[in-house]
Amino acid sequence: MPSAEKTDVDQERPVVRPTHQDEIAAAGSELIGGRSGRWTRLGSTALTPVGAVALVALGMFALGMVQKLPCYNWAWFRGATSQYTHACYSDIPHLFVARGFSDGLVPYFDRFPGDMQYLEYPVLTGVFMQVASWLTPGGSLQHREQMYWMVNAGMLMICAVIIAVCVARTHRRRPWDALLVALAPAFALTATINWDLLAVALTAAAMLMWSRARVLAFGILIGLATAAKLYPVLLLGPVFVLCWRAGKWREFVVATLGAAASWLVVNLPVMIFAPEGWKRFYAFSEERGIDFGSFWLIITQRTGRAIEVTTVNTVSTLLTVVLCAAIGALTLMAPRRPRFAQLVFLVVAVFILVNKVYSPQYVLWLIPLAVLARPRWRDFLIWQACEVMYFLGIWMYLAYTTSGDKHQGLPTEGYQLAIALHLLGTLYLCAVVVRDVLVPERDVVRRDGSDDPSGGVLDGSEDAFVLGRAAYPPRKSVAAVPGPWAGLSEAGEPASD
């Protein structure tokens, strides 16, 4: 647990205001009256930074729902092309019928007609989908599809607010960074394509718990998040290597056991009573071929040659292991122990980049992690611009492939360019995070002398094992520890004497 001395230091130090240290944030603030002032301090008014972030997140989510109106009103129900030309596609209304929810079938237990036969989502996501179907009112099939999307959108909106609030609270002194989550255009555009926000919300809550040194709660939430989507289990990798460097083995074991226990609590009943339905997600993940958004698709389209699924699975797994091992080596050799959020972002980004599918909604996995890893408006907006271009590109490409001889939309070569753009955008953000790890004084989170605000038990800990000489000792405050950050103002510039 954090010491009383550390908590007092955190409370005494002022809240970091991005408009005072980030030129892009400062320029953007002119649209709403200029840089933030005293009213933005925590607790100084009824509307705290966390409250403001939550309201902005609600507003942006609502705008994303408005963007789906053409599909909600008619395009989902009048052929495939219209929902692509309006860039408002969503899996939710289509799977309401295709996965048996409209007929009252129970996920995992009831078989439905077609090739899939059972729901291809992890158990907790299936529970989320089932609860939404119970809340969907009756009427015609089209009306029920619309209402099913609306109910899911309301539940996902709650998840979106949880994500924004958790990010705002993870770095105690940097709540305003969460505006990047709330205002992210790719977040609003992709939030209701699928059910990913459930796992993202649980992961964001887990990271908040870790930042508060609540190790068991972190593990339990990671287990629940993994029961909703597979990627959150990857967070245990950064925990392992950081605890190795800091000698915090007990904390790693507690977190891992908590994750395993909560995952089993959710999955075990379905594993026992509906084993065929439970296995469908894992079998589908293995059998699924090369799909949209991946560099594998560019290779097959450019060469005209198919690649065996088993080959793709093997190579993707090997690439993930090698790159994660490289991240582990970076962690142990870095001049200063990397921040938890930096490693989590890198590991999840690697998993997505080498995967055989990079769906447009996968950006939701990365947005909260990117904000915690690199809360710099310029870099974040460059990446978001790439993702928005890809969001438009995939729907225009699908419009092209479904429009027959009309060829309305983006041809194959244009779509390949869109894929390359969003892959390069993600790689760019990975590159600046790696640079921050190698050159800690470039890390905006550490400019005030902080060590690892999201690190919990790792924050301020001494190194127990390194592969290279640690250039900088852990820091808790500029005043307490001299170094290259001493004498810097909140804006990261030399303070006047």
N, C-alpha and C positions, 0 to 999 in steps of 0.2 A: 504493500500500500504506500502511496505517496506520503512523505513526511509532512508534519504540520508546517515546518519551515519552508518547504517547497511550495505548499499550497498558499502560504502567506505571500511568498514572492510573486507567484502567478497573479494573485489578486491585486497586488500593489502595482504591478507593471501595467501600463495603459494598453487598451485594445488597439491593435494595428488596424489602421484605416487605409485600404488600398489606394484611395484617391490621393494620399499623401506620399505614396512610395512607388506607384505604378503610373507611368505617363499615359498609358491607354485608358486606364480607369479614370484618371484625372480628366482627360479630354472627354470621355463619355459622360462624366458627371455634369458637364456643362448643359446637357440636355434637360437636366432636372434641377438646375439652379446652382451648380458648382460643387466644389469639394465639401465633404462632410465636415461638420463642426462638432461642438460639444454635445449636441443632442444624440449623437451616435454612440456615445459611451454606454457600456452595459449598465442597465438598470436606471439610467438617468431619466427615462420617460416610460410611459405605459407601453410604447412600441419599442421593444428591444431589438437589437440586430437579428436575433433568432426569429422573433415574430415577423420582422420585415421580410426576412428571407422566406419564411413560410408563406406569407401572402403573395410574394412574387412568384413562388413556385406554383401556387394555386392559379394565379393569373395566366402564367405561361402554359400550364397544363390545359386550362380552359381554351386557350387559343389553339392548342394542338387538336382539341376536340372539334373546334369550329372548322379547322382545316379538313376534317374528315366528313363534313356535312354532305358534300356531293355524293359520297358513297353511302352514307347513312340514308339519304333520301331516296336514292334510286340506283347508283352505279354498282353496288354489290349484287343487285338482283337482275341486271339487264346485260348479261354477257361480261366476259373477262376484260375486254380492252378498255372500257370506260373507267374502271377503277384504277387502271394503270395510268391512263392519260391525265387523270385528276390527281395522281400520286397520293391516293387515300386508301390504299389496300390495307386490310387487316385480316389476320387468321381467325379472329374471334368469332365473327358471325358465321363463317363458313364451317368451322369445326363444331359449332353448335349442332349442325345437322350431320356432318360427316362423321362425328365421333359419338353419335347416339344420344346426346343430351336432349335433343328435341323429342326423342321417343321414350325418355325416362330410363335409359340404360345406365347402369352403375359402372363407372370406370374400373378397369382391371378385373372385375368380376364377370361382367357381361360381354360376350363376344358380339361384334357387330359386322355386318356384311362388308365385303371389300378385301383388298390385299392387306390392310393394316391389322384388322381383326380386334386389336386391343389398343388402348390409349398409349401413345408413344411419348408421354411426359413423365417425369419423376413424380413420386407419390404426393408430395405436398402441393405441387402445382395442380395435380389432378383433384385434390381436395378443394383447392381454390376454385377451380372450374366448376366443380359439382355444387359448391355453395352458391356460386353465381347463378347456376341453373335453377336451384331451389327458389331463389329470389326473383326469378324472371316471371312476370305475369303472363297470363294466357292470351289467346287471340289467334289471329291467322299466323301461319308459319313465318311470313315476312315480318310481321309485327313482333313476334317472339324473337327472331334473329336481331332485330333492331334493339329490343329491350335487353337482350342478353349482352350485346355490346355495351349498352348504356350502363347496365349494372356492373359489368366488369370494369368499365371506365371509372365508375365511382370508387370501386374498391382499389383500383390501381392509382387513383388520385391520392388516396390515403397513403399508399406506399410512397408516392412521389414526395409528399410532404415529410414523411418520416425520413426519407433519404436526405432531403435538404436540411432538416433540423439536426440530424445526426452529424452531417458534415460540418455544420455551423458550430457544433459543440465539441467536436473531436479536438481541434486546435483551440484551446481556451482563449488565446489572445487574438485569434484570427477568425472570428465568426463571419466577417463580411466576405471572406473567400467563397463561402457557400453560394453567394450570388452567381458565381460562375455555373454552378449546378442549376440553379433556378432559372437562369437566363439562357442556358445552352439551347440553341435552336434545334440541334439533333435530338435532344432530350424530348422536346415538345413534339417533334415530328414522328418519333418512333415509339413513344410511350405506350400507345394502344395497338401496336401491330401484333403483339404477342403478350405473354404473361411474365416476361423477364423481370419486371419491376418488383415482384414478390421476392425473388432471390436477391436482387440488388438491395432492397430495403433491409432484409435480414443481415446481409453482409455489412452494410453501413452501420447498423446497430451493433454488430459484433466488433467492428473497428472502434466504435465509441467506447464499448466496454473495455477493450484492450487498452485504450488511452487512459482509462480510469483505473487501470491495474486490476480489473475484475476478470481474472484469468478464466475461472470456471464459466462465468456467464458468456465470455467470448467463445469458449469451446462449444457450449450448448447452442449458441446462435449460429456458429459455423456449421454444426451438424444439421440444424434445421434448414439453413440456406442450401446445403448440399442435397438435402432431401427435396428441394425445389428446383435446383439446377446443379449441374455437376461442377462448374468452375470454382465455387467458393472453397472447396477442399484444398485448392492450390495455396490458400493463405497459410496453411500449416507449414509449407516449405520455407517462406521467409521467417516464420516464427522459429523454426528449427535452426536455421543458420545464424540468426541474430542471437538466439539464446545460447548457441554454441560459442559465439564470439564473446558474449557477456557472462558465460558460465551460469545461465539461468535454466538448468535442466529440469528442475522441479516444475517450473511454470510451463515449460513445453509439454511435459507429461500430463499435467492437469488439463491443459487445453485440449490435447489430443484425446484423452479419455472422455472428456466432456463432449467433444464433437462426435466420437464414436457412439456414445450412449444415446444422445439425442437423435442421431440418425437412425439407430436401431429402433428406438421407441416409435418413430413414425413408420418405418419400413417393415418391421417384423410382422405385424398383423397381416399385411398384404402379401408378404413373402410366404407366410404359412398357408393362408386361406385362398390366395389367388396367385400361385407361383407363375403361371403362364402370362398373366396380365402384368405382373410385376417385372418380369424379365424383358417385356417388349421394349422398354426404353433403351436398355443396354444393348439388346440385339439390333435395334434400329440404328443406334449410334455407330455400331460396328459395320452394319450392312450398307449404310447410307453412302451413296456415291459422291463424286466431286460435285459441288453445288456452287451457288451464286456467291460472288464476292471474294473468292480465294485465288491465290496465285496459281493454284493447280488448274483452275478453269482457264486461265490465260494460256497455260502451257498446252492443254488439250485442244483449245480452239485454234491456237497458232500452228500447232503441228498437225492437227487433224487426226491424231492418234489417241485412242482411249488408253487409260491407265487402270490397271486392275485395282479394285478396292483394297485388297489385302496389301498391295504394294504401297498405296497411299497411306493406309493405316500404319504400316511399319515405319515408313520414312517419316511421317508426321510425328509419331511417338519418339523416334530416335532424335529428331530435330528438337523436340520439346525437352527431352532429357539433357541433350548436349547444351542447349542454350540456358536451361535452368542451372546446370552445373557451372556454366560460365558466370551466371549471376551469383551463385554461391561463392565462387572463387573471388569475384569482385567484392563481395561482402567481407570476406576474410582478409583481403589484401588492401582494401581502401584505406586511405590515410586516417579516416575517421569512420566510426561505425555508421553505415547508412541508416537513414530513417526508415521506419517500418513501412510507411505509405509508399516510399520510393520503390522498395523491393516488391511490394504487392502489385503495384502498377506494372512493373517490368515483367513479372511472372505471368500475370493475366494477359498482358499484351502479347507476349511470346506465344502463349497457348492459342490465342486467336489468330495471330499472323500465320502460323504454320498449319492451321487446321484446314480441313478439306471443304469447309464452308465458313463464310464470314457474313452472316445475315445482317441486314441493316440495323436491326435492333440490338445487335451485340455491342454497339457503341454505348448502350446504357450501362453495360458492365464496367466500362472504363471511365466514364465521366466523373463519378465521385472520387475514384482513385487518382485520376489525373489532377483534380483540384487539390487534393491533399499532397500529392507528390510534387507538383509544379504549379503553384498558384500565381502564375504570371499571365496576365491578360493577353499579351501579344501571342505567346506560344499557344495558349488555349484556343484563341480565335482562329489562328492559322489552321490548327487541327480541325476545328469545327467547320470551317469553310470547306475543307476537303470532304468531311463526312456529309455535309449538306449536298455537295455536288454528287457524291455517290448515291445518296438517297434519291435524288432526281434521276440519276443515270439508270439505276436498276429498274425503276418503273417505266421509264421511256424505252428501255431495252425490251421489257416484257410487252409493252404496247406494240413495239415493232414486230416481235415474234408472234403475236396473237392477232395482228391486223390483216393477215393474209396478203393478197396482192397489193393492198394499199400501201404497205410499208410505212406506216405512220409511227414515228418515234426514232429511237437511237439505234443505228446498226451495230453489228457485232464489234467492229473496230472502235467505235465510240464508247461502247460499254467496257471494253478492255482498258481504255484510257481512264475511265471512271474508277475501275478497280485499282489500277496502278496508283491513281491519285489518293484514294483513301488508305491504301497500304503505305504509301510514302508519308502521308500525314501522320499516321500512327508511328512509323519509324522515326520521323522527325522528333516527335514528343519523347520517344524512348531515348533518342540521342541526347537531348538536353537534360533528361533525368540522369543518365549515365555521367554526363559531364558534371552535374551537381555533386554526384557521389565522389568523383575523382578530384574535384576542386570544390571542397565544401563551402568556401567563401562565396561561391556563386549561387548558393542555395538561399533563396529569399526568405525561407522560413527560419534559417539559422542566423540571419544577419543581426538579430538583436541579442545573440548569445545563447539562444535556446539550443538544446541538444536534440531531443526528439519528442515534440509535443504529443504525437500520437503513439509513442512507444510504451507508455505505461510503466511496467516494471523495468524496462530497458532505459528509460529516460534518465540520463545522468549516471548510468552505471559504468564502472570501470571495465576495460577489456580483460578477459581471461585467456583468450586465445586469438592470435592474429598470425597471418602468414607473412606480413610485412610490418615494418615499424610504423606505429600509429603516429601521425604527424601532429595531431591536435588532441589534447585531453578532452573529456566530456565537459560541457559547459551548461550552467544553469542560468546565469545572468551575466550581462556585460559588466555590471559593477563588481560582481564577486570574482570574476575570472578574467585576467588580462589576456589579450590575444589579438588576432587580426580584426575581431569584431569590436573591440573596445574603442570607444570614442565615436561610434557611428550613430547617427541620428536615426529616427524611426524610418526615414526615407532611404536609409542605406547610404547616406552621404556623410562625409566628415562633419561632425558637430562643431559648431562655432565655440571658441573658448570664451 
